[in-house]
C-alpha cells in the first residue's frame, strides 16, 4: 500500500501545482460570461473541479464548484466569485 500512498501524494502535489492555472481559467471565464459558449465551458469546468477538489484534499473547492455547476442565472455570478475566492485561498495555504 506504500506505493498507492506515494502515488496519491504525487497526484495531490500535481493538483496543488495546477491551482494557479485553474484560478486563472476561472477568472478568464468570469470576464467572458457574456460570450457564446462560455457558460457551457464554465459548467463543465466546475463539474471537473467538483469531482477533483475533495479527491485531492480540497473539499471546499468541490463544494464551491458544485454550486457553480448547478447555479441558476441569478446565482451564477455570486457562486463563481465564491469559487474563485476558495481556489485563491487554497493556493495561499497550500504547502510547497
N, C-alpha and C positions, 0 to 999 in steps of 0.2 A: 504494500500500500504506500510505501515511501515514494515510489515513482509517481503514483497518482497525486500525492500531495505536492511533489515538486512541479509536476505539470500544471496543477491548478495554481500554484504560486506564480509560475511564469505567465500563465494566462491572465491572472489578476494584475500583474505588473504591466503587461501589454495593454490591458484595458485602461488602467490608470494613465499610462502614457498617451493613450488616444483621447483622453478627455478634453484637452485644449482644442483638438480638431473638431470634436463633437460640438463643443461650445461655439466655435466659430461658424460651423454649419448652421446651428440653430439661430444664431444672430443674423446670418445672411438670409435665412428663410424668413425671419421676423420682418426684415426690411423689404421683403418681396411678396408678402402675403396677398397683395392685390393683383399679382401676376398670375396668369393662367397656369394651372398645373402645380403651383407651389403648395396649395393646401393638401393635395393628394400626396405629394412628396413629404410634406411635414408629418402627416398622419402615419405614413409608412415608416419614417424615421423614428417617430415617437413609439410606434409599435416595437421596433427593434430595441430601443432603449428600455422600454417597459419590460421586455424579456431578459435583457442582459444585465441591467443595473444590479439587481439583487443577486444574480448569479455570481457576479464578481465583487460583491461586498458593499454595494451602494443601493440598499432598498429604497432610500428616499428618491433616487433617480428613477427607479421603476415606478414608484407611486406618482411622482410628478409627470412622468411621461405618459402614464395611463390616463391621467386627467386630460392631457393634450389630445391624445388619441381619440377620446370619447367626448370632448368638449363640443357644445353647440356653438353657433356663431357668436352668441352673446358672451360666452365664457372663454373663447379661444385666446384672446389677447392676454387676459389675466393668467390663464393656465400656462401659456407659452412663456410669459415673463417669469412665472414661478419656476418652471423647468430650467430656464437659463440661470436663474439665481441658484438653484440647487446644484447644477453642474459646476458653476463657478465656486460654490462653497466646497464641493468635493475636491476640486483642483487645489484650493487653498489649504486644505487639511491633509491631502494625500501625501504619504511619506514618499521619499525618493525624489 
